[in-house]
Amino acid sequence: MDLQRHELQERIAEGEGLHLDFKHSITDSGKIARSLAAYANTDGGSLLIGVRDNGLIAGVKSEEECYMIETAALLYTYPVVEYSTVNHVVDGKNVLEIVVERSEKLPHYAPDVRGDMRAFVRCADKNVLAPPELVRYWRQSKSYVPSELFYDDVMKFIVNEIRINGFVTKDFIVHFTGMSVRSVEDVLVNLMLMQVVRIEMDEKTVRFVFTEEYKNQCI
């Protein structure tokens, strides 16, 4: 138990990040649902319920919080996000850990602030909307059949720009080709399905870069 407590305190000391989020308590089922969906859509992670943003342990009533988490998952995520729970006791206070693994049922949706069901991903220590290309890639990859690579002129333009600059953005492609946003998204999704490009993003920018697989083929 002492070892578990020490490990938990070390994780808390590292602060929030891609795989860890602190919640003082659960007051908004939709917000919790977004965290569950974001972790499931990205690389998994943990919610520590009963920990303040500054890392101080407030503690919670685990049974009540478990019920609210279950409600958030069942009613506000689709497909329902699966998770497990671990109860930690630190200095007589309960900290409930909600563990979410990366899902194989992508994408998972949760309500945004307006109540619309949207796909979210984890970016640094925040939950953000998944880029439309990524959502379409998740959907289409389920039925995609690999074939011989064929590049049209727009694909060649994109590949060349990434080769020169290391990345390319959707806005850049729209500006220089004069294509509609939807048409550019179609091309980018196809390149993702072909395992030529992948998405790299932060809170402000979505970039398209070569996949490791494609870079290895070019060596």
C-alpha positions as CSV (number, residue, x, y, z in Angstrom):
1,M,0.0,0.0,0.0
2,D,2.9,2.4,0.9
3,L,4.5,1.6,-2.5
4,Q,1.2,2.4,-4.3
5,R,0.8,5.6,-2.4
6,H,4.4,6.6,-3.2
7,E,3.9,5.9,-6.9
8,L,0.7,7.8,-7.0
9,Q,2.3,10.8,-5.3
10,E,5.1,10.7,-7.8
11,R,2.7,10.7,-10.7
12,I,0.8,13.7,-9.2
13,A,4.0,15.6,-8.8
14,E,4.7,15.2,-12.5
15,G,1.5,17.1,-13.2
16,E,-1.2,16.9,-15.8
17,G,-0.3,15.8,-19.3
18,L,-1.2,13.7,-22.3
19,H,-2.0,10.6,-20.1
20,L,-3.0,12.2,-16.8
21,D,-5.7,14.6,-15.7
22,F,-6.7,15.8,-12.3
23,K,-10.3,16.4,-11.2
24,H,-11.3,17.9,-7.9
25,S,-14.7,16.2,-8.2
26,I,-17.3,15.3,-10.9
27,T,-19.8,18.0,-11.4
28,D,-20.3,17.9,-15.2
29,S,-21.1,14.5,-16.8
30,G,-20.5,15.9,-20.3
31,K,-17.1,17.2,-19.4
32,I,-16.1,13.8,-17.9
33,A,-17.4,12.1,-21.0
34,R,-15.2,14.2,-23.2
35,S,-12.2,13.1,-21.2
36,L,-13.1,9.5,-21.5
37,A,-13.7,9.7,-25.2
38,A,-10.4,11.7,-25.7
39,Y,-8.3,9.1,-23.9
40,A,-10.0,6.3,-25.8
41,N,-9.4,8.0,-29.1
42,T,-5.8,8.8,-28.4
43,D,-3.3,6.7,-26.4
44,G,-5.3,6.1,-23.2
45,G,-4.7,7.6,-19.8
46,S,-6.0,8.2,-16.3
47,L,-8.3,10.6,-14.5
48,L,-7.5,11.2,-10.9
49,I,-10.7,12.2,-9.1
50,G,-10.1,13.9,-5.8
51,V,-7.0,15.8,-6.9
52,R,-7.0,19.6,-7.4
53,D,-5.4,21.2,-10.4
54,N,-2.4,22.2,-8.2
55,G,-1.8,18.6,-7.2
56,L,-3.2,18.8,-3.7
57,I,-5.3,15.9,-2.6
58,A,-8.9,16.8,-1.7
59,G,-10.4,13.3,-1.6
60,V,-13.8,12.1,-2.8
61,K,-16.5,9.7,-1.8
62,S,-15.6,6.9,-4.2
63,E,-19.0,5.3,-4.4
64,E,-20.7,8.5,-5.5
65,E,-18.0,9.3,-8.0
66,C,-18.1,5.8,-9.5
67,Y,-21.8,6.1,-10.1
68,M,-21.3,9.5,-11.9
69,I,-18.5,8.1,-14.0
70,E,-20.7,5.1,-15.0
71,T,-23.5,7.5,-15.9
72,A,-21.2,9.7,-18.0
73,A,-19.9,6.7,-19.9
74,L,-23.2,5.0,-20.5
75,L,-25.3,8.1,-21.3
76,Y,-22.8,10.5,-22.8
77,T,-20.2,8.5,-24.8
78,Y,-20.8,6.6,-28.1
79,P,-19.7,3.9,-28.6
80,V,-19.6,3.5,-24.8
81,V,-16.1,4.0,-23.5
82,E,-14.8,1.1,-21.4
83,Y,-12.7,1.9,-18.3
84,S,-11.5,0.4,-15.0
85,T,-11.2,2.0,-11.6
86,V,-8.6,1.9,-8.8
87,N,-9.2,3.4,-5.4
88,H,-6.2,5.0,-3.7
89,V,-6.0,6.1,-0.1
90,V,-3.6,8.9,0.7
91,D,-3.4,10.3,4.2
92,G,-6.9,9.0,4.9
93,K,-8.4,10.5,1.7
94,N,-9.8,8.6,-1.2
95,V,-8.5,9.3,-4.7
96,L,-10.4,7.5,-7.5
97,E,-8.4,6.6,-10.6
98,I,-10.3,6.1,-13.8
99,V,-8.1,4.2,-16.3
100,V,-9.0,4.3,-20.0
101,E,-7.1,2.3,-22.6
102,R,-6.8,3.3,-26.3
103,S,-9.9,1.8,-28.0
104,E,-10.2,-0.3,-31.1
105,K,-13.7,1.1,-31.7
106,L,-12.7,4.5,-33.0
107,P,-14.1,7.1,-33.1
108,H,-15.8,7.6,-29.7
109,Y,-18.1,10.6,-29.4
110,A,-19.1,12.8,-26.4
111,P,-21.1,16.0,-26.2
112,D,-19.4,19.3,-26.8
113,V,-20.4,22.5,-24.8
114,R,-23.5,22.8,-27.0
115,G,-24.5,19.2,-26.6
116,D,-23.6,18.1,-30.1
117,M,-21.8,14.7,-30.2
118,R,-18.3,15.2,-31.4
119,A,-15.0,13.2,-31.4
120,F,-12.3,14.4,-29.1
121,V,-8.6,13.7,-28.8
122,R,-6.0,14.4,-26.1
123,C,-3.5,17.1,-26.9
124,A,-1.0,17.8,-24.2
125,D,-3.1,18.3,-21.1
126,K,-6.3,19.2,-22.8
127,N,-9.2,17.6,-24.7
128,V,-9.7,19.1,-28.2
129,L,-11.9,18.3,-31.2
130,A,-10.4,15.7,-33.4
131,P,-9.5,17.0,-36.9
132,P,-12.2,16.1,-39.5
133,E,-9.6,14.2,-41.5
134,L,-8.7,12.0,-38.5
135,V,-12.4,11.2,-37.9
136,R,-12.9,10.3,-41.5
137,Y,-9.7,8.2,-41.5
138,W,-11.0,6.2,-38.5
139,R,-14.3,5.5,-40.2
140,Q,-12.9,4.6,-43.6
141,S,-9.9,2.5,-42.3
142,K,-12.4,-0.1,-41.2
143,S,-13.2,-1.1,-44.7
144,Y,-10.1,0.1,-46.6
145,V,-8.3,-2.4,-48.8
146,P,-4.7,-1.6,-49.5
147,S,-3.7,-1.4,-53.1
148,E,-0.7,-0.2,-55.2
149,L,0.1,3.4,-54.5
150,F,-1.0,5.9,-57.1
151,Y,-0.4,9.6,-56.8
152,D,-2.3,12.2,-58.7
153,D,-0.9,15.7,-59.2
154,V,-2.3,17.1,-55.9
155,M,-0.9,14.1,-53.9
156,K,2.5,14.7,-55.6
157,F,2.2,18.4,-54.6
158,I,1.5,17.5,-51.0
159,V,4.3,14.9,-50.8
160,N,6.8,17.4,-52.3
161,E,5.8,20.1,-49.8
162,I,6.3,17.8,-46.9
163,R,9.6,16.6,-48.3
164,I,10.8,20.2,-48.5
165,N,9.4,21.7,-45.4
166,G,8.8,18.7,-43.1
167,F,5.0,19.2,-43.0
168,V,2.1,20.8,-44.7
169,T,-1.2,22.2,-43.5
170,K,-4.7,22.0,-45.0
171,D,-5.0,25.7,-45.3
172,F,-1.8,25.9,-47.3
173,I,-3.0,23.2,-49.7
174,V,-6.4,25.0,-50.2
175,H,-4.6,28.3,-50.8
176,F,-2.1,27.0,-53.4
177,T,-4.4,24.6,-55.3
178,G,-7.6,26.5,-55.2
179,M,-9.5,23.3,-54.3
180,S,-12.4,23.2,-51.9
181,V,-11.7,22.3,-48.2
182,R,-13.7,19.1,-48.6
183,S,-11.8,18.1,-51.7
184,V,-8.5,18.7,-49.9
185,E,-9.7,16.7,-47.0
186,D,-10.5,13.8,-49.4
187,V,-6.9,13.8,-50.7
188,L,-5.4,13.9,-47.2
189,V,-7.6,11.1,-45.9
190,N,-6.6,9.0,-48.9
191,L,-2.9,9.7,-48.1
192,M,-3.5,8.7,-44.5
193,L,-5.2,5.5,-45.6
194,M,-2.2,4.8,-47.9
195,Q,0.0,5.2,-44.8
196,V,1.9,8.1,-46.5
197,V,1.0,10.9,-44.0
198,R,-0.2,11.2,-40.5
199,I,-1.5,14.0,-38.3
200,E,0.8,15.9,-35.9
201,M,-1.0,18.5,-33.9
202,D,-0.9,20.9,-31.0
203,E,-3.7,23.1,-29.6
204,K,-3.4,25.6,-32.4
205,T,-2.2,23.8,-35.5
206,V,-2.9,20.6,-37.4
207,R,0.0,19.5,-39.6
208,F,0.5,16.6,-41.9
209,V,3.8,14.8,-41.9
210,F,5.2,11.6,-43.3
211,T,4.6,8.4,-41.5
212,E,7.6,6.4,-40.3
213,E,6.6,3.6,-42.6
214,Y,6.7,5.9,-45.7
215,K,10.0,7.5,-44.6
216,N,11.5,4.0,-44.3
217,Q,10.4,3.1,-47.8
218,C,12.1,6.3,-49.1
219,I,15.4,5.5,-47.5
